Amino acid sequence: MKKSVEIVGLPIISIIDGIEVGKVKSLVINPEKGSVDFLTIEHEDWQVSVKAIPFKRVIGIGEYAVTIESESSVIDLNEIPIANSLVNKKIRITNTKVMTRKGELLGEVLEYYVDDETGNLLGTLLNVSGKEVVLASEFVLTYGKDIIIVGEDASSKFLDSVEALENPQLESSENQQDVDVEELLPASSEAQSPFDDINASIDKHEESEAKALRLKQVDLLYGKVVTKDILDSEGNVIIPAGTHLSVDDIIKAQEEGPSVFVELSMNVEE
């Protein structure tokens, strides 16, 4: 099992030729299969066409290099329509937001893990309100360009350790996290916090689970900068571009409905 960051940048060595054919530039994700299908190659002599190696032709991925049988394993993506199509989809996974099928924003991907033998995606490391948790790929429904969609029960399937992705038996049912949303929220403090009066801003009659989710969404977006005007359903600007999001801004977007909130979450930066 390898982190994506452990693969990108590695030299690619041809065993038969005994030469370096380039370095790994990126991992090409097949969102339908949930796998890495190609490794694109960075080489100073290849400026026009995009070269890549099908993952099935990779002999091994070590600490210091990726090995292939020979230089003939390298293909030109422009000559392989399916491969070129995958590259153009630009599925990146890292820094992508994670949302349930019902539109609940859970967090953001920090890293993802690949089976270095098969190329299959094993799981992701998520930032959920400042806490790092692990989610196995079996709970992912869609790998999108901007958002990863997971099942509604994904938050109850978080794992304690990355190692459990490779060895599920390490994660017994007793140790599997039913995430305590209170632990994911900012710790209480005597100092004044922008979150002190959130409860008063959210209808006290809402179910506790929905309320906790909205709190997590506020924590995830608070303080980030909006990169484009956010409009309500009638086309009015409710949050101008350049706004540093306050609690009130985020709640306003939540109250406008899922489509407006998703638009906000996809157009923010640190």
QUILIN-V612467 format. One record per backbone hydrogen bond with DSSP energy under -1.0 kcal/mol. NH is the residue of the N-H (numbers start at 1). CO is the residue of the C=O. If there is no record, write none. Layout:
nh co
NH CO
NH CO
//
This chain:
nh co
2 114
4 112
7 4
8 4
9 24
10 7
12 22
13 66
14 19
15 68
16 69
18 14
21 12
23 42
24 10
25 40
28 38
30 35
34 30
35 30
36 119
37 28
38 28
39 53
40 26
41 51
42 23
46 43
52 75
53 39
55 37
57 54
58 55
59 67
60 67
62 65
66 11
67 60
68 13
73 70
74 71
75 52
77 50
79 76
80 77
84 80
85 81
86 82
87 83
88 84
89 85
90 87
94 92
95 109
96 93
97 146
98 107
99 148
100 104
101 150
103 100
106 98
107 98
108 127
109 96
110 125
111 125
113 123
114 2
115 120
119 115
121 34
122 113
124 135
125 111
126 133
127 108
128 131
131 128
133 126
134 159
135 124
137 122
139 136
140 137
141 149
142 149
144 147
148 97
149 142
150 99
151 139
154 151
156 153
157 154
159 134
165 162
167 163
170 167
171 168
176 172
177 158
179 155
183 180
184 180
196 193
198 195
201 198
202 198
206 203
211 207
212 208
213 209
214 210
215 211
216 212
217 213
218 214
219 215
220 216
221 217
222 218
223 245
224 221
225 269
226 243
227 267
230 239
232 236
235 232
238 230
239 230
242 226
243 240
245 224
250 246
251 247
252 248
253 249
254 250
255 251
256 252
257 254
261 257
262 258
263 259
264 260
265 261
266 262
267 264
269 225
//
